[in-house]
Amino acid sequence: MKLSFYGATGNVTGSCYLLESEHAKVVIDCGMFQERDLSSRNWADFPFIPADIDAVVLTHAHLDHCGRLPRLFAQGFSGPVICTAATADVTEIILYDSARLQAEDVAFKRKRHKREGRESPHPYEPLYGEEDVDATVAKLSRAEYDKPVEVAGDISVTFREAGHILGSSSPVFKVGKGEDARRIVFSGDIGRWTVPLIRDPASIERTDYVVMESTYGNRVHKPNAAIPENLARIINQTHRAGGKVVVPSFAVERAQELLYHINGLLEEKRIPQLPVFLDSPMAIRVTDLFRKHAGLLDAAAAEMIAAGRQPCEFPGLELCRTREESQAINELEGPAIIIAGSGMCTGGRIKHHLLRYISGRENTIMFVGYQANGTLGRHIVNGAETVRIFGSQYNVDARVEKINGFSAHADRNELLRWLSGMDEAPECVFVTHGEPAASKEFANILNWRDGWTTKVPEYGETVELPAG
């Protein structure tokens, strides 16, 4: 059995692994690289032959885990993409949205570069188009949680709840037959316990190897209870200043959780009634999936829906599906909350709102999610005085706030809690999906505290895993 690391190694995005047995080759995740200095990897040929891959197993539907699937098919892959039913539904939404945004960005960049007299290092074309997404969606194979599924050859998989976003999973692979079979679990992105809407992560009792995320492997989140207080403080301060609260938000889970908290604050009259714009067609469609897959929600949210109450809807909420509805927000005078994608400010409608509001001292840019190194969001969070948006420089005069408790990623202690559910130590934990300092520190904690064998792999590295 061999395992190769082709993404999310030394960085957070671009998740992609190749698991090879005697009889099969399976790719786990095929995500887009979102760090600017790694974007060339999205254009490069895959470091394996796509036509030789038997199947893809998808942990969840975030773009940095599924975003290159259409490119994989375009380069010769023809097998199934196996995932949970909710992940399949969300993946379809995200990939069509990605294709559309890429087409719009390419058209805009071509005009801008011609005007500025410069050339892009990448082709003036999207990574893929809607026809490529059509081919991908047709091959999505839906699986249930906690039931083994034959993948290819001597490899099967069981999806366990990861508690990260709707449909997210930690796939547990069984490689080989009988007593000699080996188990390897890919954590995917581990979520958090006792957060709204999404179920808690499930324990993995036994495995021989773990491929473990470490996004927050060297940090501890503030208590979840602080979210309503911080959210109310920021909204009230900005309301008194007569400004806009502009929120870059991921369309899946984060936008819904944010709406859930705003709903609660309004019901408790802790914030004033003011317009709230969900300016993301994708987030609107994903919110509809929360109703379709209500059985995957936590008990409190499921009870609300069963009683005819929607946890993510309230008076004053405006759903902006069209470009015209998005542009109309700019005509609004007075305070408002604007929630738009993308969550790391790498594209989408949020960049237009930042352009308009980032230099106004009365406004607040509020981050509710992780900002990968090299992204526009990371530059703003890190205190940049000016930022480049659509080729022009803008002063960052708006107040910048970050609420860490919103994170859908487990922190260091929660990652350790997830691993503690195992009956015995695995033979090795491969620590990935984190910036170098986070991955190294988390690996050292496991090694020093628990005596577990760990490894922080490099991009392109292949390791051989001994047979049982």
Secondary structure as the mmCIF struct_conf table of DSSP 4:
data_model
#
loop_
_struct_conf.conf_type_id
_struct_conf.id
_struct_conf.beg_label_comp_id
_struct_conf.beg_label_asym_id
_struct_conf.beg_label_seq_id
_struct_conf.end_label_comp_id
_struct_conf.end_label_asym_id
_struct_conf.end_label_seq_id
STRN STRN1 LYS A 2 PHE A 5
BEND BEND1 GLY A 7 THR A 13
STRN STRN2 CYS A 16 GLU A 20
BEND BEND2 GLU A 22 HIS A 23
STRN STRN3 LYS A 25 CYS A 30
HELX_LH_PP_P HELX_LH_PP_P1 GLY A 31 PHE A 33
BEND BEND3 GLU A 35 GLU A 35
HELX_RH_3T_P HELX_RH_3T_P1 ARG A 36 LEU A 38
TURN_TY1_P TURN_TY1_P1 SER A 39 SER A 39
HELX_RH_AL_P HELX_RH_AL_P1 SER A 40 TRP A 43
BEND BEND4 ALA A 44 ALA A 44
HELX_LH_PP_P HELX_LH_PP_P2 ASP A 45 PHE A 46
BEND BEND5 PRO A 47 PHE A 48
HELX_RH_3T_P HELX_RH_3T_P2 PRO A 50 ASP A 52
STRN STRN4 ALA A 55 VAL A 57
BEND BEND6 THR A 59 THR A 59
HELX_RH_AL_P HELX_RH_AL_P2 LEU A 63 CYS A 66
TURN_TY1_P TURN_TY1_P2 GLY A 67 ARG A 68
HELX_RH_AL_P HELX_RH_AL_P3 LEU A 69 ALA A 74
TURN_TY1_P TURN_TY1_P3 GLN A 75 GLY A 76
BEND BEND7 GLY A 79 GLY A 79
STRN STRN5 VAL A 81 THR A 84
HELX_RH_AL_P HELX_RH_AL_P4 ALA A 85 GLU A 116
TURN_TY1_P TURN_TY1_P4 GLY A 117 GLY A 117
BEND BEND8 PRO A 121 HIS A 122
BEND BEND9 TYR A 124 GLU A 125
BEND BEND10 LEU A 127 LEU A 127
HELX_RH_AL_P HELX_RH_AL_P5 GLU A 130 VAL A 137
TURN_TY1_P TURN_TY1_P5 ALA A 138 LYS A 139
STRN STRN6 LEU A 140 ALA A 143
STRN STRN7 TYR A 145 TYR A 145
TURN_TY1_P TURN_TY1_P6 ASP A 146 ASP A 146
BEND BEND11 LYS A 147 LYS A 147
STRN STRN8 VAL A 149 ALA A 152
TURN_TY1_P TURN_TY1_P7 GLY A 153 ASP A 154
STRN STRN9 ILE A 155 GLU A 161
BEND BEND12 GLY A 163 ILE A 165
TURN_TY1_P TURN_TY1_P8 LEU A 166 GLY A 167
STRN STRN10 SER A 169 VAL A 175
BEND BEND13 GLY A 176 LYS A 177
HELX_RH_3T_P HELX_RH_3T_P3 GLY A 178 ASP A 180
STRN STRN11 ARG A 182 PHE A 186
BEND BEND14 ASP A 189 ASP A 189
TURN_TY1_P TURN_TY1_P9 TRP A 193 THR A 194
BEND BEND15 PRO A 196 LEU A 197
STRN STRN12 ILE A 198 ILE A 198
HELX_LH_PP_P HELX_LH_PP_P3 ARG A 199 SER A 203
BEND BEND16 ASP A 208 ASP A 208
STRN STRN13 TYR A 209 GLU A 213
TURN_TY1_P TURN_TY1_P10 THR A 215 THR A 215
STRN STRN14 TYR A 216 TYR A 216
TURN_TY1_P TURN_TY1_P11 GLY A 217 ASN A 218
HELX_LH_PP_P HELX_LH_PP_P4 HIS A 221 PRO A 223
TURN_TY1_P TURN_TY1_P12 ASN A 224 ALA A 225
HELX_RH_AL_P HELX_RH_AL_P6 ALA A 226 ALA A 241
TURN_TY1_P TURN_TY1_P13 GLY A 242 GLY A 242
STRN STRN15 LYS A 244 PRO A 248
TURN_TY1_P TURN_TY1_P14 ALA A 251 GLU A 253
HELX_RH_AL_P HELX_RH_AL_P7 ARG A 254 GLU A 267
TURN_TY1_P TURN_TY1_P15 GLU A 268 LYS A 269
BEND BEND17 ILE A 271 ILE A 271
STRN STRN16 VAL A 276 ASP A 279
HELX_RH_AL_P HELX_RH_AL_P8 PRO A 281 LYS A 292
TURN_TY1_P TURN_TY1_P16 HIS A 293 HIS A 293
HELX_RH_3T_P HELX_RH_3T_P4 ALA A 294 LEU A 296
STRN STRN17 LEU A 297 LEU A 297
HELX_RH_AL_P HELX_RH_AL_P9 ALA A 299 ALA A 306
TURN_TY1_P TURN_TY1_P17 ALA A 307 GLY A 308
TURN_TY1_P TURN_TY1_P18 PRO A 311 CYS A 312
TURN_TY1_P TURN_TY1_P19 PRO A 315 GLY A 316
STRN STRN18 LEU A 317 LEU A 319
BEND BEND18 THR A 322 THR A 322
HELX_RH_AL_P HELX_RH_AL_P10 ARG A 323 ALA A 328
HELX_RH_3T_P HELX_RH_3T_P5 ILE A 329 GLU A 331
BEND BEND19 GLY A 334 GLY A 334
STRN STRN19 ALA A 336 ALA A 340
BEND BEND20 GLY A 341 GLY A 341
TURN_TY1_P TURN_TY1_P20 GLY A 343 MET A 344
BEND BEND21 CYS A 345 GLY A 348
TURN_TY1_P TURN_TY1_P21 ARG A 349 ARG A 349
HELX_RH_AL_P HELX_RH_AL_P11 ILE A 350 TYR A 357
TURN_TY1_P TURN_TY1_P22 ILE A 358 SER A 359
TURN_TY1_P TURN_TY1_P23 ARG A 361 GLU A 362
STRN STRN20 THR A 364 PHE A 367
BEND BEND22 GLY A 369 GLY A 369
TURN_TY1_P TURN_TY1_P24 ASN A 373 GLY A 374
BEND BEND23 THR A 375 THR A 375
HELX_RH_AL_P HELX_RH_AL_P12 LEU A 376 VAL A 381
TURN_TY1_P TURN_TY1_P25 ASN A 382 GLY A 383
BEND BEND24 GLU A 385 GLU A 385
STRN STRN21 THR A 386 ILE A 389
TURN_TY1_P TURN_TY1_P26 PHE A 390 GLY A 391
STRN STRN22 SER A 392 ASN A 395
BEND BEND25 ALA A 398 ALA A 398
STRN STRN23 ARG A 399 LYS A 402
HELX_RH_3T_P HELX_RH_3T_P6 ASN A 404 PHE A 406
BEND BEND26 ALA A 408 HIS A 409
STRN STRN24 ASP A 411 ASP A 411
HELX_RH_AL_P HELX_RH_AL_P13 ARG A 412 LEU A 419
TURN_TY1_P TURN_TY1_P27 SER A 420 GLY A 421
BEND BEND27 MET A 422 GLU A 424
BEND BEND28 GLU A 427 GLU A 427
STRN STRN25 CYS A 428 THR A 432
BEND BEND29 HIS A 433 GLY A 434
HELX_RH_AL_P HELX_RH_AL_P14 PRO A 436 ASP A 450
STRN STRN26 THR A 454 LYS A 455
HELX_LH_PP_P HELX_LH_PP_P5 PRO A 457 GLU A 458
TURN_TY1_P TURN_TY1_P28 TYR A 459 GLY A 460
STRN STRN27 THR A 462 GLU A 464
#
